[in-house]
Amino acid sequence: MAPKTAQADDGEAWRQNIAYIRQMLGELRQVAQSEGAEMLCYFIEMAYMEAGDIQAGRRSIRHHQ
């Protein structure tokens, strides 16, 4: 799934973009783990968790208009 552009339906586009970001972070985390990059894994995991919190509504983001 590719990210949506700003012209796409704004109500759904940001949700799809966050889901895409989270998916990519999960893949990057696997690569970093396979390379033994512990600090990079940590930062990617923090971003992955943040994206999950946004998806679940536990954190809010500012939407660009």
C-alpha positions in Angstrom: 0.0 0.0 0.0 1.4 3.4 -1.0 0.9 6.6 1.0 -2.0 8.8 0.0 -1.5 12.4 -1.2 -2.8 15.5 0.4 -5.4 15.8 -2.3 -6.9 12.4 -1.3 -9.9 12.2 1.0 -8.4 13.9 4.1 -10.7 12.0 6.4 -9.2 8.6 5.5 -5.9 9.6 3.9 -4.1 10.3 7.2 -5.2 7.0 8.7 -3.9 5.1 5.7 -0.7 7.1 5.8 -0.1 6.2 9.4 -0.8 2.5 8.7 1.7 2.7 5.8 4.3 4.3 8.0 3.8 1.7 10.8 4.1 -1.1 8.2 7.3 0.3 6.9 8.7 0.8 10.4 8.0 -2.9 11.1 10.0 -3.9 8.1 12.8 -1.5 8.9 12.9 -2.9 12.4 13.5 -6.4 11.1 16.3 -5.2 8.9 17.9 -3.4 11.8 17.6 -6.4 14.0 19.2 -8.7 11.4 22.2 -6.2 11.3 22.5 -6.1 15.1 21.8 -2.3 15.1 20.5 -2.2 18.7 20.2 1.6 19.0 18.5 1.9 15.6 16.1 -0.9 16.6 15.2 1.1 19.7 14.4 4.3 17.8 12.5 2.4 15.1 10.5 0.6 17.8 9.6 3.9 19.5 8.3 5.3 16.2 6.4 2.0 15.6 4.8 2.3 19.0 3.9 5.9 18.4 2.3 5.1 15.1 0.3 2.4 16.9 -0.8 4.8 19.5 -2.0 7.3 16.8 -3.9 4.5 15.1 -5.6 3.5 18.4 -6.5 7.1 19.2 -4.3 7.2 22.3 -2.3 10.1 20.7 -3.4 12.8 18.4 -1.6 14.4 15.5 -2.0 17.8 13.8 -3.5 17.3 10.3 -2.3 19.6 7.6 -5.0 21.3 5.6 
